[in-house]
Amino acid sequence: MNGSPGAQRPRRARLKVSGSRTSQRDGRISLTVTVRKGTPVAPMVRLSLRDRRSGHRVLPAFHSDNHLWTFGVTAQGYRTPRVSNR
C-alpha cells in the first residue's frame, strides 16, 4: 500500500475446506463442503466447481452462498455452502 503510514500489507488467510458430499438428481449435480474459520478474516471468498479430470471450472455454477466472509461463519465455527450446475 503506497504512502499511508498506518497501512499494512494484508496477510493471506488460510481456510480449511473439507468433507464434500455430492448428489445427483434429474441431471443436477450438487457438491456440499464444510468451510471452517481461518485467520485472519477472509473477505469475499468465492468457491468454484471444477471438473476432477480436466481441472476446468464447471459453468454455469450456482452457489447457496455466493461469496463467504469468514467472520460470518456461524458460532459453531463452520458453514456448509452448496454449489450446483443447475
PyMOL Python script that loads the backbone (N, CA, C, O; Angstrom):
from pymol import cmd

cmd.read_pdbstr("""\
ATOM      1  N   MET A   1       0.847  -1.149   0.000  1.00  0.00           N
ATOM      2  CA  MET A   1       0.000   0.000   0.000  1.00  0.00           C
ATOM      3  C   MET A   1       0.901   1.222   0.000  1.00  0.00           C
ATOM      4  O   MET A   1       1.867   1.288   0.759  1.00  0.00           O
ATOM      5  N   ASN A   2       0.598   2.146  -0.813  1.00  0.00           N
ATOM      6  CA  ASN A   2       1.513   3.254  -1.065  1.00  0.00           C
ATOM      7  C   ASN A   2       1.284   4.442  -0.154  1.00  0.00           C
ATOM      8  O   ASN A   2       0.181   4.987  -0.103  1.00  0.00           O
ATOM      9  N   GLY A   3       2.307   4.840   0.555  1.00  0.00           N
ATOM     10  CA  GLY A   3       2.337   6.114   1.226  1.00  0.00           C
ATOM     11  C   GLY A   3       1.559   6.254   2.514  1.00  0.00           C
ATOM     12  O   GLY A   3       1.798   7.227   3.230  1.00  0.00           O
ATOM     13  N   SER A   4       0.671   5.389   2.859  1.00  0.00           N
ATOM     14  CA  SER A   4      -0.095   5.527   4.090  1.00  0.00           C
ATOM     15  C   SER A   4       0.709   4.950   5.238  1.00  0.00           C
ATOM     16  O   SER A   4       1.030   3.762   5.239  1.00  0.00           O
ATOM     17  N   PRO A   5       1.039   5.791   6.223  1.00  0.00           N
ATOM     18  CA  PRO A   5       1.879   5.294   7.311  1.00  0.00           C
ATOM     19  C   PRO A   5       1.237   4.167   8.116  1.00  0.00           C
ATOM     20  O   PRO A   5       1.956   3.324   8.652  1.00  0.00           O
ATOM     21  N   GLY A   6      -0.091   4.124   8.219  1.00  0.00           N
ATOM     22  CA  GLY A   6      -0.744   3.086   9.008  1.00  0.00           C
ATOM     23  C   GLY A   6      -1.155   1.870   8.196  1.00  0.00           C
ATOM     24  O   GLY A   6      -1.649   0.888   8.751  1.00  0.00           O
ATOM     25  N   ALA A   7      -0.954   1.931   6.884  1.00  0.00           N
ATOM     26  CA  ALA A   7      -1.407   0.827   6.034  1.00  0.00           C
ATOM     27  C   ALA A   7      -0.466  -0.368   6.154  1.00  0.00           C
ATOM     28  O   ALA A   7       0.750  -0.214   6.266  1.00  0.00           O
ATOM     29  N   GLN A   8      -1.044  -1.535   6.130  1.00  0.00           N
ATOM     30  CA  GLN A   8      -0.261  -2.767   6.187  1.00  0.00           C
ATOM     31  C   GLN A   8      -0.634  -3.641   5.010  1.00  0.00           C
ATOM     32  O   GLN A   8      -1.750  -3.578   4.493  1.00  0.00           O
ATOM     33  N   ARG A   9       0.303  -4.445   4.605  1.00  0.00           N
ATOM     34  CA  ARG A   9       0.022  -5.412   3.544  1.00  0.00           C
ATOM     35  C   ARG A   9      -0.857  -6.513   4.142  1.00  0.00           C
ATOM     36  O   ARG A   9      -0.532  -7.056   5.198  1.00  0.00           O
ATOM     37  N   PRO A  10      -1.970  -6.849   3.474  1.00  0.00           N
ATOM     38  CA  PRO A  10      -2.855  -7.882   4.022  1.00  0.00           C
ATOM     39  C   PRO A  10      -2.163  -9.242   4.102  1.00  0.00           C
ATOM     40  O   PRO A  10      -1.375  -9.605   3.229  1.00  0.00           O
ATOM     41  N   ARG A  11      -2.471  -9.981   5.158  1.00  0.00           N
ATOM     42  CA  ARG A  11      -1.933 -11.336   5.298  1.00  0.00           C
ATOM     43  C   ARG A  11      -2.815 -12.311   4.538  1.00  0.00           C
ATOM     44  O   ARG A  11      -4.014 -12.080   4.384  1.00  0.00           O
ATOM     45  N   ARG A  12      -2.231 -13.386   4.069  1.00  0.00           N
ATOM     46  CA  ARG A  12      -3.001 -14.442   3.395  1.00  0.00           C
ATOM     47  C   ARG A  12      -3.817 -15.196   4.432  1.00  0.00           C
ATOM     48  O   ARG A  12      -3.313 -15.573   5.490  1.00  0.00           O
ATOM     49  N   ALA A  13      -5.063 -15.404   4.113  1.00  0.00           N
ATOM     50  CA  ALA A  13      -5.932 -16.175   5.006  1.00  0.00           C
ATOM     51  C   ALA A  13      -5.845 -17.650   4.632  1.00  0.00           C
ATOM     52  O   ALA A  13      -5.736 -18.003   3.458  1.00  0.00           O
ATOM     53  N   ARG A  14      -5.895 -18.478   5.623  1.00  0.00           N
ATOM     54  CA  ARG A  14      -5.894 -19.920   5.395  1.00  0.00           C
ATOM     55  C   ARG A  14      -7.233 -20.468   5.879  1.00  0.00           C
ATOM     56  O   ARG A  14      -7.581 -20.367   7.056  1.00  0.00           O
ATOM     57  N   LEU A  15      -7.964 -21.044   4.945  1.00  0.00           N
ATOM     58  CA  LEU A  15      -9.250 -21.648   5.271  1.00  0.00           C
ATOM     59  C   LEU A  15      -9.125 -23.160   5.219  1.00  0.00           C
ATOM     60  O   LEU A  15      -8.307 -23.703   4.476  1.00  0.00           O
ATOM     61  N   LYS A  16      -9.925 -23.819   5.997  1.00  0.00           N
ATOM     62  CA  LYS A  16      -9.964 -25.280   5.964  1.00  0.00           C
ATOM     63  C   LYS A  16     -11.261 -25.687   5.277  1.00  0.00           C
ATOM     64  O   LYS A  16     -12.353 -25.431   5.786  1.00  0.00           O
ATOM     65  N   VAL A  17     -11.129 -26.318   4.123  1.00  0.00           N
ATOM     66  CA  VAL A  17     -12.281 -26.806   3.370  1.00  0.00           C
ATOM     67  C   VAL A  17     -12.175 -28.321   3.342  1.00  0.00           C
ATOM     68  O   VAL A  17     -11.154 -28.869   2.926  1.00  0.00           O
ATOM     69  N   SER A  18     -13.220 -28.997   3.780  1.00  0.00           N
ATOM     70  CA  SER A  18     -13.131 -30.454   3.870  1.00  0.00           C
ATOM     71  C   SER A  18     -14.491 -31.104   3.683  1.00  0.00           C
ATOM     72  O   SER A  18     -15.523 -30.443   3.569  1.00  0.00           O
ATOM     73  N   GLY A  19     -14.443 -32.415   3.656  1.00  0.00           N
ATOM     74  CA  GLY A  19     -15.632 -33.239   3.661  1.00  0.00           C
ATOM     75  C   GLY A  19     -16.682 -32.849   2.649  1.00  0.00           C
ATOM     76  O   GLY A  19     -17.597 -32.090   2.967  1.00  0.00           O
ATOM     77  N   SER A  20     -16.569 -33.345   1.463  1.00  0.00           N
ATOM     78  CA  SER A  20     -17.567 -32.999   0.456  1.00  0.00           C
ATOM     79  C   SER A  20     -18.639 -34.070   0.364  1.00  0.00           C
ATOM     80  O   SER A  20     -18.393 -35.253   0.600  1.00  0.00           O
ATOM     81  N   ARG A  21     -19.823 -33.623   0.019  1.00  0.00           N
ATOM     82  CA  ARG A  21     -20.940 -34.531  -0.224  1.00  0.00           C
ATOM     83  C   ARG A  21     -21.478 -34.203  -1.612  1.00  0.00           C
ATOM     84  O   ARG A  21     -21.828 -33.054  -1.884  1.00  0.00           O
ATOM     85  N   THR A  22     -21.545 -35.182  -2.475  1.00  0.00           N
ATOM     86  CA  THR A  22     -22.015 -34.983  -3.846  1.00  0.00           C
ATOM     87  C   THR A  22     -23.331 -35.709  -4.027  1.00  0.00           C
ATOM     88  O   THR A  22     -23.509 -36.831  -3.553  1.00  0.00           O
ATOM     89  N   SER A  23     -24.255 -35.051  -4.720  1.00  0.00           N
ATOM     90  CA  SER A  23     -25.520 -35.711  -5.029  1.00  0.00           C
ATOM     91  C   SER A  23     -25.907 -35.415  -6.472  1.00  0.00           C
ATOM     92  O   SER A  23     -25.546 -34.373  -7.019  1.00  0.00           O
ATOM     93  N   GLN A  24     -26.637 -36.329  -7.078  1.00  0.00           N
ATOM     94  CA  GLN A  24     -27.129 -36.171  -8.446  1.00  0.00           C
ATOM     95  C   GLN A  24     -28.615 -36.445  -8.459  1.00  0.00           C
ATOM     96  O   GLN A  24     -29.096 -37.416  -7.874  1.00  0.00           O
ATOM     97  N   ARG A  25     -29.348 -35.548  -9.153  1.00  0.00           N
ATOM     98  CA  ARG A  25     -30.787 -35.745  -9.279  1.00  0.00           C
ATOM     99  C   ARG A  25     -31.281 -34.992 -10.502  1.00  0.00           C
ATOM    100  O   ARG A  25     -31.055 -33.787 -10.619  1.00  0.00           O
ATOM    101  N   ASP A  26     -31.944 -35.677 -11.403  1.00  0.00           N
ATOM    102  CA  ASP A  26     -32.511 -35.076 -12.617  1.00  0.00           C
ATOM    103  C   ASP A  26     -31.478 -34.254 -13.390  1.00  0.00           C
ATOM    104  O   ASP A  26     -31.790 -33.167 -13.874  1.00  0.00           O
ATOM    105  N   GLY A  27     -30.256 -34.764 -13.508  1.00  0.00           N
ATOM    106  CA  GLY A  27     -29.209 -34.072 -14.248  1.00  0.00           C
ATOM    107  C   GLY A  27     -28.516 -32.964 -13.479  1.00  0.00           C
ATOM    108  O   GLY A  27     -27.595 -32.331 -13.995  1.00  0.00           O
ATOM    109  N   ARG A  28     -28.947 -32.725 -12.260  1.00  0.00           N
ATOM    110  CA  ARG A  28     -28.335 -31.688 -11.425  1.00  0.00           C
ATOM    111  C   ARG A  28     -27.301 -32.331 -10.514  1.00  0.00           C
ATOM    112  O   ARG A  28     -27.598 -33.303  -9.819  1.00  0.00           O
ATOM    113  N   ILE A  29     -26.103 -31.797 -10.517  1.00  0.00           N
ATOM    114  CA  ILE A  29     -25.030 -32.280  -9.652  1.00  0.00           C
ATOM    115  C   ILE A  29     -24.782 -31.214  -8.600  1.00  0.00           C
ATOM    116  O   ILE A  29     -24.563 -30.050  -8.933  1.00  0.00           O
ATOM    117  N   SER A  30     -24.814 -31.603  -7.332  1.00  0.00           N
ATOM    118  CA  SER A  30     -24.584 -30.672  -6.232  1.00  0.00           C
ATOM    119  C   SER A  30     -23.416 -31.150  -5.390  1.00  0.00           C
ATOM    120  O   SER A  30     -23.252 -32.348  -5.160  1.00  0.00           O
ATOM    121  N   LEU A  31     -22.615 -30.217  -4.938  1.00  0.00           N
ATOM    122  CA  LEU A  31     -21.469 -30.504  -4.085  1.00  0.00           C
ATOM    123  C   LEU A  31     -21.593 -29.635  -2.845  1.00  0.00           C
ATOM    124  O   LEU A  31     -21.745 -28.418  -2.947  1.00  0.00           O
ATOM    125  N   THR A  32     -21.527 -30.255  -1.678  1.00  0.00           N
ATOM    126  CA  THR A  32     -21.584 -29.529  -0.415  1.00  0.00           C
ATOM    127  C   THR A  32     -20.264 -29.743   0.309  1.00  0.00           C
ATOM    128  O   THR A  32     -19.799 -30.875   0.437  1.00  0.00           O
ATOM    129  N   VAL A  33     -19.659 -28.657   0.783  1.00  0.00           N
ATOM    130  CA  VAL A  33     -18.386 -28.741   1.502  1.00  0.00           C
ATOM    131  C   VAL A  33     -18.521 -28.048   2.850  1.00  0.00           C
ATOM    132  O   VAL A  33     -19.469 -27.297   3.080  1.00  0.00           O
ATOM    133  N   THR A  34     -17.578 -28.304   3.729  1.00  0.00           N
ATOM    134  CA  THR A  34     -17.519 -27.632   5.018  1.00  0.00           C
ATOM    135  C   THR A  34     -16.358 -26.649   4.990  1.00  0.00           C
ATOM    136  O   THR A  34     -15.218 -27.031   4.726  1.00  0.00           O
ATOM    137  N   VAL A  35     -16.653 -25.376   5.265  1.00  0.00           N
ATOM    138  CA  VAL A  35     -15.632 -24.329   5.315  1.00  0.00           C
ATOM    139  C   VAL A  35     -15.504 -23.904   6.768  1.00  0.00           C
ATOM    140  O   VAL A  35     -16.465 -23.431   7.374  1.00  0.00           O
ATOM    141  N   ARG A  36     -14.307 -24.076   7.322  1.00  0.00           N
ATOM    142  CA  ARG A  36     -14.059 -23.701   8.718  1.00  0.00           C
ATOM    143  C   ARG A  36     -13.342 -22.365   8.782  1.00  0.00           C
ATOM    144  O   ARG A  36     -12.634 -21.970   7.855  1.00  0.00           O
ATOM    145  N   LYS A  37     -13.543 -21.678   9.902  1.00  0.00           N
ATOM    146  CA  LYS A  37     -12.920 -20.371  10.099  1.00  0.00           C
ATOM    147  C   LYS A  37     -11.413 -20.458   9.970  1.00  0.00           C
ATOM    148  O   LYS A  37     -10.791 -21.448  10.355  1.00  0.00           O
ATOM    149  N   GLY A  38     -10.849 -19.414   9.426  1.00  0.00           N
ATOM    150  CA  GLY A  38      -9.402 -19.300   9.349  1.00  0.00           C
ATOM    151  C   GLY A  38      -8.972 -17.982   9.956  1.00  0.00           C
ATOM    152  O   GLY A  38      -9.807 -17.202  10.415  1.00  0.00           O
ATOM    153  N   THR A  39      -7.698 -17.735   9.959  1.00  0.00           N
ATOM    154  CA  THR A  39      -7.200 -16.440  10.408  1.00  0.00           C
ATOM    155  C   THR A  39      -6.241 -15.936   9.360  1.00  0.00           C
ATOM    156  O   THR A  39      -5.529 -16.746   8.766  1.00  0.00           O
ATOM    157  N   PRO A  40      -6.181 -14.696   9.108  1.00  0.00           N
ATOM    158  CA  PRO A  40      -7.100 -13.657   9.570  1.00  0.00           C
ATOM    159  C   PRO A  40      -8.440 -13.790   8.862  1.00  0.00           C
ATOM    160  O   PRO A  40      -8.664 -14.748   8.122  1.00  0.00           O
ATOM    161  N   VAL A  41      -9.336 -12.823   9.090  1.00  0.00           N
ATOM    162  CA  VAL A  41     -10.633 -12.802   8.408  1.00  0.00           C
ATOM    163  C   VAL A  41     -10.397 -12.778   6.908  1.00  0.00           C
ATOM    164  O   VAL A  41      -9.544 -12.036   6.422  1.00  0.00           O
ATOM    165  N   ALA A  42     -11.142 -13.577   6.181  1.00  0.00           N
ATOM    166  CA  ALA A  42     -11.011 -13.636   4.722  1.00  0.00           C
ATOM    167  C   ALA A  42     -12.288 -13.089   4.092  1.00  0.00           C
ATOM    168  O   ALA A  42     -13.315 -13.767   4.094  1.00  0.00           O
ATOM    169  N   PRO A  43     -12.236 -11.869   3.552  1.00  0.00           N
ATOM    170  CA  PRO A  43     -13.434 -11.310   2.931  1.00  0.00           C
ATOM    171  C   PRO A  43     -13.631 -11.829   1.511  1.00  0.00           C
ATOM    172  O   PRO A  43     -12.666 -12.055   0.781  1.00  0.00           O
ATOM    173  N   MET A  44     -14.879 -12.011   1.134  1.00  0.00           N
ATOM    174  CA  MET A  44     -15.270 -12.315  -0.239  1.00  0.00           C
ATOM    175  C   MET A  44     -14.618 -13.581  -0.805  1.00  0.00           C
ATOM    176  O   MET A  44     -14.096 -13.560  -1.919  1.00  0.00           O
ATOM    177  N   VAL A  45     -14.645 -14.669  -0.054  1.00  0.00           N
ATOM    178  CA  VAL A  45     -14.130 -15.953  -0.531  1.00  0.00           C
ATOM    179  C   VAL A  45     -15.136 -16.520  -1.526  1.00  0.00           C
ATOM    180  O   VAL A  45     -16.328 -16.602  -1.227  1.00  0.00           O
ATOM    181  N   ARG A  46     -14.671 -16.903  -2.685  1.00  0.00           N
ATOM    182  CA  ARG A  46     -15.548 -17.452  -3.724  1.00  0.00           C
ATOM    183  C   ARG A  46     -15.146 -18.892  -3.991  1.00  0.00           C
ATOM    184  O   ARG A  46     -13.976 -19.180  -4.245  1.00  0.00           O
ATOM    185  N   LEU A  47     -16.102 -19.780  -3.935  1.00  0.00           N
ATOM    186  CA  LEU A  47     -15.853 -21.187  -4.231  1.00  0.00           C
ATOM    187  C   LEU A  47     -16.133 -21.438  -5.701  1.00  0.00           C
ATOM    188  O   LEU A  47     -17.004 -20.793  -6.285  1.00  0.00           O
ATOM    189  N   SER A  48     -15.412 -22.358  -6.300  1.00  0.00           N
ATOM    190  CA  SER A  48     -15.694 -22.716  -7.689  1.00  0.00           C
ATOM    191  C   SER A  48     -15.781 -24.232  -7.806  1.00  0.00           C
ATOM    192  O   SER A  48     -15.127 -24.971  -7.071  1.00  0.00           O
ATOM    193  N   LEU A  49     -16.598 -24.668  -8.738  1.00  0.00           N
ATOM    194  CA  LEU A  49     -16.801 -26.084  -9.011  1.00  0.00           C
ATOM    195  C   LEU A  49     -15.897 -26.455 -10.175  1.00  0.00           C
ATOM    196  O   LEU A  49     -15.964 -25.828 -11.232  1.00  0.00           O
ATOM    197  N   ARG A  50     -15.043 -27.475  -9.996  1.00  0.00           N
ATOM    198  CA  ARG A  50     -14.082 -27.866 -11.030  1.00  0.00           C
ATOM    199  C   ARG A  50     -14.245 -29.332 -11.398  1.00  0.00           C
ATOM    200  O   ARG A  50     -14.558 -30.177 -10.559  1.00  0.00           O
ATOM    201  N   ASP A  51     -14.026 -29.606 -12.669  1.00  0.00           N
ATOM    202  CA  ASP A  51     -14.057 -30.976 -13.165  1.00  0.00           C
ATOM    203  C   ASP A  51     -12.830 -31.711 -12.641  1.00  0.00           C
ATOM    204  O   ASP A  51     -11.708 -31.225 -12.785  1.00  0.00           O
ATOM    205  N   ARG A  52     -13.028 -32.854 -12.045  1.00  0.00           N
ATOM    206  CA  ARG A  52     -11.923 -33.604 -11.436  1.00  0.00           C
ATOM    207  C   ARG A  52     -10.865 -33.999 -12.459  1.00  0.00           C
ATOM    208  O   ARG A  52      -9.672 -33.940 -12.161  1.00  0.00           O
ATOM    209  N   ARG A  53     -11.280 -34.402 -13.661  1.00  0.00           N
ATOM    210  CA  ARG A  53     -10.324 -34.879 -14.664  1.00  0.00           C
ATOM    211  C   ARG A  53      -9.560 -33.748 -15.337  1.00  0.00           C
ATOM    212  O   ARG A  53      -8.337 -33.817 -15.463  1.00  0.00           O
ATOM    213  N   SER A  54     -10.262 -32.714 -15.767  1.00  0.00           N
ATOM    214  CA  SER A  54      -9.604 -31.656 -16.547  1.00  0.00           C
ATOM    215  C   SER A  54      -9.109 -30.496 -15.693  1.00  0.00           C
ATOM    216  O   SER A  54      -8.184 -29.788 -16.091  1.00  0.00           O
ATOM    217  N   GLY A  55      -9.711 -30.293 -14.529  1.00  0.00           N
ATOM    218  CA  GLY A  55      -9.355 -29.149 -13.699  1.00  0.00           C
ATOM    219  C   GLY A  55     -10.057 -27.862 -14.116  1.00  0.00           C
ATOM    220  O   GLY A  55      -9.891 -26.831 -13.464  1.00  0.00           O
ATOM    221  N   HIS A  56     -10.845 -27.907 -15.202  1.00  0.00           N
ATOM    222  CA  HIS A  56     -11.561 -26.720 -15.671  1.00  0.00           C
ATOM    223  C   HIS A  56     -12.775 -26.435 -14.786  1.00  0.00           C
ATOM    224  O   HIS A  56     -13.372 -27.345 -14.212  1.00  0.00           O
ATOM    225  N   ARG A  57     -13.125 -25.150 -14.691  1.00  0.00           N
ATOM    226  CA  ARG A  57     -14.324 -24.760 -13.949  1.00  0.00           C
ATOM    227  C   ARG A  57     -15.570 -25.271 -14.651  1.00  0.00           C
ATOM    228  O   ARG A  57     -15.632 -25.291 -15.880  1.00  0.00           O
ATOM    229  N   VAL A  58     -16.557 -25.680 -13.877  1.00  0.00           N
ATOM    230  CA  VAL A  58     -17.855 -26.090 -14.406  1.00  0.00           C
ATOM    231  C   VAL A  58     -18.749 -24.858 -14.401  1.00  0.00           C
ATOM    232  O   VAL A  58     -19.015 -24.274 -13.350  1.00  0.00           O
ATOM    233  N   LEU A  59     -19.207 -24.471 -15.585  1.00  0.00           N
ATOM    234  CA  LEU A  59     -20.066 -23.294 -15.721  1.00  0.00           C
ATOM    235  C   LEU A  59     -21.298 -23.663 -16.522  1.00  0.00           C
ATOM    236  O   LEU A  59     -21.169 -24.451 -17.458  1.00  0.00           O
ATOM    237  N   PRO A  60     -22.458 -23.164 -16.231  1.00  0.00           N
ATOM    238  CA  PRO A  60     -22.709 -22.279 -15.093  1.00  0.00           C
ATOM    239  C   PRO A  60     -22.711 -23.074 -13.785  1.00  0.00           C
ATOM    240  O   PRO A  60     -22.967 -24.278 -13.774  1.00  0.00           O
ATOM    241  N   ALA A  61     -22.427 -22.388 -12.706  1.00  0.00           N
ATOM    242  CA  ALA A  61     -22.477 -22.980 -11.374  1.00  0.00           C
ATOM    243  C   ALA A  61     -23.249 -22.021 -10.475  1.00  0.00           C
ATOM    244  O   ALA A  61     -23.063 -20.806 -10.545  1.00  0.00           O
ATOM    245  N   PHE A  62     -24.094 -22.563  -9.651  1.00  0.00           N
ATOM    246  CA  PHE A  62     -24.928 -21.760  -8.765  1.00  0.00           C
ATOM    247  C   PHE A  62     -24.552 -22.064  -7.324  1.00  0.00           C
ATOM    248  O   PHE A  62     -24.377 -23.225  -6.953  1.00  0.00           O
ATOM    249  N   HIS A  63     -24.430 -21.020  -6.514  1.00  0.00           N
ATOM    250  CA  HIS A  63     -23.928 -21.138  -5.150  1.00  0.00           C
ATOM    251  C   HIS A  63     -25.016 -20.803  -4.137  1.00  0.00           C
ATOM    252  O   HIS A  63     -25.786 -19.863  -4.335  1.00  0.00           O
ATOM    253  N   SER A  64     -25.080 -21.571  -3.051  1.00  0.00           N
ATOM    254  CA  SER A  64     -26.005 -21.230  -1.967  1.00  0.00           C
ATOM    255  C   SER A  64     -25.498 -20.000  -1.217  1.00  0.00           C
ATOM    256  O   SER A  64     -26.295 -19.216  -0.704  1.00  0.00           O
ATOM    257  N   ASP A  65     -24.196 -19.830  -1.152  1.00  0.00           N
ATOM    258  CA  ASP A  65     -23.549 -18.636  -0.594  1.00  0.00           C
ATOM    259  C   ASP A  65     -22.604 -18.132  -1.664  1.00  0.00           C
ATOM    260  O   ASP A  65     -21.550 -18.728  -1.885  1.00  0.00           O
ATOM    261  N   ASN A  66     -22.962 -17.040  -2.336  1.00  0.00           N
ATOM    262  CA  ASN A  66     -22.175 -16.569  -3.468  1.00  0.00           C
ATOM    263  C   ASN A  66     -20.749 -16.202  -3.070  1.00  0.00           C
ATOM    264  O   ASN A  66     -19.795 -16.640  -3.713  1.00  0.00           O
ATOM    265  N   HIS A  67     -20.599 -15.414  -2.033  1.00  0.00           N
ATOM    266  CA  HIS A  67     -19.282 -15.057  -1.500  1.00  0.00           C
ATOM    267  C   HIS A  67     -19.340 -15.222   0.011  1.00  0.00           C
ATOM    268  O   HIS A  67     -20.289 -14.772   0.651  1.00  0.00           O
ATOM    269  N   LEU A  68     -18.343 -15.856   0.574  1.00  0.00           N
ATOM    270  CA  LEU A  68     -18.288 -16.070   2.019  1.00  0.00           C
ATOM    271  C   LEU A  68     -17.378 -15.040   2.665  1.00  0.00           C
ATOM    272  O   LEU A  68     -16.343 -14.675   2.107  1.00  0.00           O
ATOM    273  N   TRP A  69     -17.759 -14.587   3.813  1.00  0.00           N
ATOM    274  CA  TRP A  69     -16.884 -13.790   4.670  1.00  0.00           C
ATOM    275  C   TRP A  69     -16.621 -14.673   5.872  1.00  0.00           C
ATOM    276  O   TRP A  69     -17.571 -15.108   6.524  1.00  0.00           O
ATOM    277  N   THR A  70     -15.372 -14.953   6.188  1.00  0.00           N
ATOM    278  CA  THR A  70     -15.117 -15.937   7.244  1.00  0.00           C
ATOM    279  C   THR A  70     -15.524 -15.444   8.614  1.00  0.00           C
ATOM    280  O   THR A  70     -15.765 -16.262   9.502  1.00  0.00           O
ATOM    281  N   PHE A  71     -15.613 -14.116   8.828  1.00  0.00           N
ATOM    282  CA  PHE A  71     -16.117 -13.713  10.143  1.00  0.00           C
ATOM    283  C   PHE A  71     -17.621 -13.932  10.231  1.00  0.00           C
ATOM    284  O   PHE A  71     -18.192 -13.853  11.319  1.00  0.00           O
ATOM    285  N   GLY A  72     -18.277 -14.207   9.096  1.00  0.00           N
ATOM    286  CA  GLY A  72     -19.695 -14.526   9.082  1.00  0.00           C
ATOM    287  C   GLY A  72     -19.961 -16.000   9.323  1.00  0.00           C
ATOM    288  O   GLY A  72     -21.114 -16.428   9.381  1.00  0.00           O
ATOM    289  N   VAL A  73     -18.888 -16.780   9.465  1.00  0.00           N
ATOM    290  CA  VAL A  73     -19.055 -18.202   9.765  1.00  0.00           C
ATOM    291  C   VAL A  73     -19.737 -18.300  11.125  1.00  0.00           C
ATOM    292  O   VAL A  73     -19.388 -17.570  12.053  1.00  0.00           O
ATOM    293  N   THR A  74     -20.678 -19.172  11.237  1.00  0.00           N
ATOM    294  CA  THR A  74     -21.531 -19.239  12.418  1.00  0.00           C
ATOM    295  C   THR A  74     -20.768 -19.579  13.693  1.00  0.00           C
ATOM    296  O   THR A  74     -19.587 -19.921  13.656  1.00  0.00           O
ATOM    297  N   ALA A  75     -21.461 -19.478  14.814  1.00  0.00           N
ATOM    298  CA  ALA A  75     -20.843 -19.707  16.122  1.00  0.00           C
ATOM    299  C   ALA A  75     -20.221 -21.094  16.243  1.00  0.00           C
ATOM    300  O   ALA A  75     -19.244 -21.266  16.972  1.00  0.00           O
ATOM    301  N   GLN A  76     -20.765 -22.081  15.545  1.00  0.00           N
ATOM    302  CA  GLN A  76     -20.172 -23.415  15.633  1.00  0.00           C
ATOM    303  C   GLN A  76     -18.841 -23.503  14.890  1.00  0.00           C
ATOM    304  O   GLN A  76     -18.150 -24.517  14.988  1.00  0.00           O
ATOM    305  N   GLY A  77     -18.472 -22.458  14.150  1.00  0.00           N
ATOM    306  CA  GLY A  77     -17.150 -22.404  13.542  1.00  0.00           C
ATOM    307  C   GLY A  77     -17.060 -22.861  12.105  1.00  0.00           C
ATOM    308  O   GLY A  77     -15.960 -22.986  11.566  1.00  0.00           O
ATOM    309  N   TYR A  78     -18.211 -23.118  11.460  1.00  0.00           N
ATOM    310  CA  TYR A  78     -18.142 -23.559  10.072  1.00  0.00           C
ATOM    311  C   TYR A  78     -19.429 -23.207   9.329  1.00  0.00           C
ATOM    312  O   TYR A  78     -20.443 -22.871   9.941  1.00  0.00           O
ATOM    313  N   ARG A  79     -19.370 -23.291   8.007  1.00  0.00           N
ATOM    314  CA  ARG A  79     -20.540 -23.164   7.136  1.00  0.00           C
ATOM    315  C   ARG A  79     -20.487 -24.287   6.122  1.00  0.00           C
ATOM    316  O   ARG A  79     -19.417 -24.825   5.839  1.00  0.00           O
ATOM    317  N   THR A  80     -21.624 -24.639   5.578  1.00  0.00           N
ATOM    318  CA  THR A  80     -21.674 -25.709   4.584  1.00  0.00           C
ATOM    319  C   THR A  80     -22.364 -25.201   3.317  1.00  0.00           C
ATOM    320  O   THR A  80     -23.543 -25.477   3.097  1.00  0.00           O
ATOM    321  N   PRO A  81     -21.633 -24.464   2.490  1.00  0.00           N
ATOM    322  CA  PRO A  81     -22.219 -23.980   1.240  1.00  0.00           C
ATOM    323  C   PRO A  81     -22.371 -25.106   0.225  1.00  0.00           C
ATOM    324  O   PRO A  81     -21.674 -26.118   0.287  1.00  0.00           O
ATOM    325  N   ARG A  82     -23.299 -24.908  -0.713  1.00  0.00           N
ATOM    326  CA  ARG A  82     -23.557 -25.888  -1.766  1.00  0.00           C
ATOM    327  C   ARG A  82     -23.355 -25.219  -3.115  1.00  0.00           C
ATOM    328  O   ARG A  82     -23.762 -24.075  -3.316  1.00  0.00           O
ATOM    329  N   VAL A  83     -22.725 -25.934  -4.040  1.00  0.00           N
ATOM    330  CA  VAL A  83     -22.527 -25.463  -5.411  1.00  0.00           C
ATOM    331  C   VAL A  83     -23.150 -26.504  -6.328  1.00  0.00           C
ATOM    332  O   VAL A  83     -22.929 -27.702  -6.151  1.00  0.00           O
ATOM    333  N   SER A  84     -23.933 -26.052  -7.312  1.00  0.00           N
ATOM    334  CA  SER A  84     -24.544 -26.999  -8.244  1.00  0.00           C
ATOM    335  C   SER A  84     -24.478 -26.467  -9.665  1.00  0.00           C
ATOM    336  O   SER A  84     -24.246 -25.279  -9.886  1.00  0.00           O
ATOM    337  N   ASN A  85     -24.685 -27.356 -10.624  1.00  0.00           N
ATOM    338  CA  ASN A  85     -24.606 -26.968 -12.029  1.00  0.00           C
ATOM    339  C   ASN A  85     -25.952 -26.503 -12.576  1.00  0.00           C
ATOM    340  O   ASN A  85     -26.022 -26.123 -13.745  1.00  0.00           O
ATOM    341  N   ARG A  86     -27.013 -26.516 -11.791  1.00  0.00           N
ATOM    342  CA  ARG A  86     -28.330 -26.014 -12.211  1.00  0.00           C
ATOM    343  C   ARG A  86     -29.059 -25.428 -11.049  1.00  0.00           C
ATOM    344  O   ARG A  86     -30.185 -24.954 -11.201  1.00  0.00           O
TER     345      ARG A  86
END
""", "prot")
cmd.dss("prot")
cmd.show_as("cartoon", "prot")
cmd.util.cbc("prot")
cmd.orient("prot")
